[in-house]
């Protein structure tokens, strides 16, 4: 891999590479953009470029070889979800007395540390920032620069204040990347001490072109659907589970139809009975709720006279039929009720009953 493999936002990538070429990359960089826009991927690429043992030049700018010891070790952190799961599992294997004092990190290279939000609160905690403070002022051992990547902007207050102290006097041989969907989630004082760069959402047509090259197993209709649902995020589009979404959307249509056309709920009850407890049931329910939200949003677009914004365009006929019975008041009520289902999931309420209650409460009569 090289920087040429990063799809989209070429102006941002070029700007960063130009700063690398002139040794002007700041000690703190905030990368903002939607989930799946490539913030983490770009941060790792920069970590490789800063520490590559056999750096190359492409298009007149610094690049990384992707094959040296530093590049390959840093690359082992690319699958953040997998490395995060391993770290959590390792902590679960500790004695109870040790668990509470152990924070989650991802580190495949001794001088490159990834700091993800720590469960169960899923926030950056002060002990994680303290780990950064303890190591950042030591010169790197195997790399040219120490690199720290905070993969979330969800900081606990004490953690954010501790990080601010580091940003006031960072060492010349260390770079901190802060990844955020919304820069406003970070303290203004942190933003003021960092360089801010935004990875913008890509156009649906650009995503379709990307998917045509990288996911030829999907047909054109599927690629068009995924491009719209991914909201301009290439990472989200590349890893989209089209089969799971299509199944969830089919169930979502059944539930909405049942709510809008009161009558026999036999099919509804058979469907909701399949939503069981446990991790698998939770994921299935979360997919369903996302699909319902997506359909409700499309119904809003249809009723507001903006059909070009509809994302589930491949089922346009069914959506128009639903829109004929669903006015804005009903869509608003449905969204509110869906929020209640989500809150019920957090309280471990029986999912099948929650979904039954959602549908029957929306009956038009």
C-alpha positions in Angstrom: 0.0 0.0 0.0 0.9 3.7 -0.4 -0.8 7.0 -0.2 -2.1 6.4 -3.7 -4.4 3.7 -2.2 -6.2 6.3 -0.1 -9.4 7.1 -1.9 -10.8 10.7 -1.9 -9.9 13.9 -0.2 -6.7 14.1 -2.3 -6.2 17.8 -1.3 -6.0 16.9 2.4 -3.6 14.0 1.7 -1.4 16.1 -0.5 -1.3 18.9 2.1 -0.1 16.5 4.8 2.5 14.9 2.5 3.8 18.4 1.6 4.2 19.2 5.3 6.1 15.9 5.7 8.4 16.8 2.8 9.3 20.1 4.5 9.4 18.6 8.1 6.5 20.9 9.1 3.9 18.4 10.3 2.6 19.8 13.6 2.9 17.8 16.9 -0.9 17.6 17.2 -3.3 17.0 14.3 -7.1 16.7 14.5 -8.6 14.7 11.7 -12.4 15.1 11.4 -15.0 13.4 9.2 -17.8 10.9 9.3 -17.4 7.3 10.5 -15.7 5.4 7.7 -14.2 8.5 6.0 -10.6 7.1 6.5 -9.4 9.1 9.5 -7.8 6.1 11.1 -6.4 4.8 7.9 -4.8 8.1 7.0 -3.3 8.5 10.5 -1.7 5.0 10.2 -0.4 5.9 6.7 1.3 9.0 8.1 2.7 7.0 11.0 4.3 4.7 8.4 5.6 7.6 6.3 7.2 9.2 9.3 8.9 6.0 10.3 9.5 4.0 7.1 13.0 2.5 7.0 13.0 2.6 3.1 11.0 5.7 2.3 10.0 6.3 -1.3 9.0 9.3 -3.4 5.8 9.2 -5.4 4.4 12.2 -7.3 7.3 14.2 -5.9 6.2 13.7 -2.3 7.1 11.4 0.6 5.6 7.9 0.7 6.2 4.7 2.6 7.4 1.3 1.3 4.8 -0.8 3.2 7.4 -3.7 3.4 10.0 -2.7 6.0 9.8 -3.8 9.6 8.3 -0.5 10.8 5.7 -0.4 8.1 4.6 -4.0 8.6 4.4 -3.7 12.4 2.3 -0.6 12.2 0.1 -2.2 9.5 -0.8 -4.9 12.1 -3.0 -2.3 13.8 -5.0 -1.6 10.6 -7.9 -3.8 11.7 -8.7 -1.7 14.7 -11.9 -3.6 15.6 -10.0 -6.9 15.8 -7.1 -5.5 17.8 -9.5 -3.8 20.1 -11.5 -7.0 20.7 -8.2 -8.8 21.5 -7.2 -6.2 24.0 -10.6 -6.4 25.7 -10.5 -10.2 25.8 -7.0 -10.0 27.3 -8.3 -7.7 30.1 -11.2 -10.0 30.8 -8.7 -12.8 31.4 -7.1 -10.9 34.2 -7.8 -11.3 37.9 -10.7 -9.1 39.1 -8.3 -7.0 41.2 -6.3 -6.2 38.1 -9.1 -5.5 35.7 -10.1 -2.2 37.1 -6.6 -0.8 36.9 -6.0 -2.0 33.3 -6.9 0.3 30.4 -7.3 -0.7 26.7 -4.6 0.1 24.2 -3.6 -1.2 20.7 0.1 -1.3 20.1 1.7 -3.4 17.4 4.8 -1.2 17.2 6.7 -0.1 20.4 6.6 3.6 19.3 3.1 3.8 17.8 0.3 3.7 20.4 -3.4 3.7 19.5 -5.8 4.8 22.3 -9.4 3.7 21.7 -12.3 4.5 24.0 -12.3 2.3 27.0 -15.3 0.1 27.8 -17.9 -0.1 29.2 -18.3 3.7 29.1 -16.5 3.8 25.7 -14.7 7.0 26.6 -11.0 8.0 26.7 -10.0 7.8 30.4 -7.4 9.7 32.4 -5.3 6.6 32.9 -5.0 6.2 29.1 -3.8 9.8 28.8 -1.4 9.2 31.7 0.2 6.4 29.7 0.8 8.8 26.9 2.4 11.3 29.3 4.6 8.6 30.8 6.1 7.7 27.4 5.9 10.7 25.1 9.0 12.4 26.4 11.3 9.4 25.9 12.9 9.3 22.5 11.6 6.5 20.2 13.6 3.2 20.2 12.8 1.6 16.8 11.1 4.5 15.0 12.1 8.0 14.1 9.0 9.5 15.8 6.6 8.4 18.4 3.0 8.5 17.2 -0.1 8.5 19.3 -3.6 8.0 17.8 -6.7 8.8 19.8 -9.4 7.0 17.8 -12.3 8.8 19.4 -13.1 12.4 20.6 -15.1 11.1 23.6 -12.9 12.2 26.4 -13.7 12.1 30.1 -13.2 15.6 31.5 -10.1 14.8 33.5 -8.6 12.9 30.6 -9.1 15.9 28.3 -7.5 18.3 30.8 -4.5 16.0 31.1 -4.1 15.8 27.4 -4.2 19.6 27.2 -1.0 19.7 29.4 0.8 17.5 26.9 -0.3 19.6 24.0 1.1 22.8 25.6 4.7 21.4 25.5 4.9 18.4 23.1 8.4 17.0 22.3 9.7 17.5 18.8 9.9 13.7 18.2 6.3 12.9 18.9 3.0 13.4 16.9 -0.5 13.1 18.3 -3.5 12.4 16.1 -7.0 13.1 17.4 -9.8 11.5 15.3 -13.2 13.0 15.6 -16.5 12.9 13.8 -17.2 16.4 15.0 -14.4 18.6 16.1 -16.8 20.4 18.5 -16.6 17.4 20.7 -13.1 18.4 21.7 -12.2 21.2 24.1 -11.7 24.5 22.4 -8.3 24.7 24.1 -7.3 21.3 22.5 -8.5 22.5 19.1 -6.5 25.7 19.4 -3.3 23.8 20.0 -3.8 21.4 17.0 -4.0 21.6 13.2 -7.5 20.9 12.0 -8.2 18.9 8.8 -11.5 17.6 7.6 -12.1 14.5 5.4 -15.3 15.4 3.5 -18.0 13.0 2.5 -17.6 11.7 -1.1 -20.3 12.0 -3.7 -22.4 8.9 -4.2 -21.2 8.7 -7.8 -17.6 8.6 -6.7 -18.4 5.8 -4.2 -20.1 3.8 -7.0 -17.0 4.1 -9.1 -14.8 3.0 -6.2 -17.1 0.0 -5.5 -17.2 -1.0 -9.1 -13.4 -1.5 -8.9 -13.1 -3.0 -5.4 -16.4 -4.9 -5.0 -17.2 -6.3 -8.4 -19.2 -9.1 -6.7 -22.0 -6.5 -6.1 -24.3 -5.7 -9.0 -24.9 -2.0 -10.1 -28.2 -1.7 -8.1 -26.4 -2.9 -4.9 -23.5 -0.5 -5.5 -25.9 2.4 -6.0 -27.8 1.5 -2.8 -24.6 1.1 -0.7 -23.2 4.3 -2.1 -26.2 6.2 -0.9 -26.5 4.5 2.5 -22.8 5.0 3.3 -23.3 8.8 3.4 -20.0 9.5 1.5 -17.8 7.3 3.7 -15.6 5.0 1.7 -14.7 2.8 4.6 -18.3 2.2 5.5 -19.1 1.5 1.8 -16.3 -1.0 1.4 -17.3 -3.1 4.5 -21.1 -2.7 4.0 -22.9 -6.0 4.8 -25.5 -5.8 2.0 -27.1 -9.2 2.9 -27.6 -8.2 6.5 -29.0 -4.8 5.5 -31.4 -6.3 2.9 -32.7 -8.8 5.4 -33.2 -6.1 8.1 -34.9 -3.8 5.6 -37.3 -6.6 4.6 -38.3 -6.9 8.2 -38.5 -3.2 8.6 -41.0 -3.0 5.7 -43.1 -5.7 7.3 -43.2 -3.8 10.6 -44.1 -0.4 9.0 -46.7 -2.0 6.8 -48.3 -3.7 9.8 -48.3 -0.4 11.7 -49.9 1.5 8.8 -52.4 -1.1 7.9 -54.0 -2.3 11.1 -55.4 -5.8 11.0 -54.1 -9.3 11.4 -50.7 -9.1 13.1 -49.8 -12.8 12.6 -46.9 -12.1 10.3 -45.6 -9.3 12.5 -45.6 -11.5 15.6 -43.9 -14.4 13.7 -41.2 -11.9 12.6 -40.5 -10.2 16.0 -40.4 -13.6 17.7 -37.1 -14.2 15.9 -35.4 -11.3 17.7 -33.9 -13.1 20.7 -31.7 -12.1 23.6 -27.9 -12.4 23.5 -25.1 -10.7 21.4 -26.4 -12.1 18.1 -29.9 -10.9 18.9 -28.6 -7.5 19.8 -26.8 -7.1 16.5 -29.8 -8.3 14.6 -32.0 -5.8 16.4 -29.6 -2.9 15.9 -29.5 -3.7 12.1 -33.3 -3.6 12.1 -33.5 -0.3 13.9 -31.0 1.3 11.5 -33.1 0.0 8.6 -36.3 1.4 10.1 -34.6 4.8 10.6 -33.4 4.8 7.0 -36.9 4.0 5.7 -38.5 6.7 7.9 -36.0 9.2 6.5 -36.9 8.2 3.0 -40.6 8.6 3.7 -39.8 12.2 5.0 -38.0 13.0 1.7 -40.9 11.7 -0.4 -43.5 13.7 1.6 -41.4 16.8 1.4 -41.1 16.7 -2.4 -37.4 15.7 -2.5 -37.4 12.2 -4.0 -33.9 12.7 -5.3 -32.6 12.4 -1.7 -34.2 8.9 -1.2 -31.5 6.4 -0.4 -33.4 3.1 -0.7 -34.3 4.0 -4.3 -34.3 0.3 -5.4 -37.6 -0.1 -3.5 -39.1 3.2 -4.7 -42.5 1.7 -5.5 -43.0 0.3 -2.0 -41.8 3.5 -0.4 -44.3 5.6 -2.4 -47.1 3.3 -1.3 -46.0 3.7 2.3 -45.6 7.4 1.9 -49.3 7.7 0.8 -50.3 6.5 4.3 -47.5 8.1 6.4 -47.8 11.8 7.1 -45.2 13.9 8.9 -47.0 13.5 12.3 -46.9 9.7 12.0 -43.2 9.7 10.9 -42.3 11.9 13.9 -44.3 9.6 16.2 -42.6 6.5 14.7 -39.1 8.1 15.2 -40.0 8.8 18.9 -41.2 5.3 19.5 -38.1 3.9 17.9 -36.1 5.8 20.4 -38.0 4.1 23.1 -37.1 0.7 21.6 -33.4 1.7 21.7 -33.7 2.8 25.3 -35.4 -0.5 26.1 -32.6 -2.4 24.6 -30.2 -0.7 27.0 -32.4 -1.9 29.8 -32.4 -5.4 28.4 -36.2 -5.4 27.8 -37.5 -8.3 25.8 -36.8 -7.3 22.2 -39.8 -9.1 20.5 -42.3 -7.4 22.8 -40.6 -4.1 22.4 -40.9 -4.4 18.6 -44.6 -5.6 18.9 -45.4 -2.6 21.1 -43.6 -0.3 18.6 -45.7 -1.5 15.6 -49.1 -1.7 17.4 -48.7 1.8 19.0 -48.4 3.3 15.5 -51.6 1.7 14.1 -53.6 4.2 12.0 -56.8 2.3 12.6 
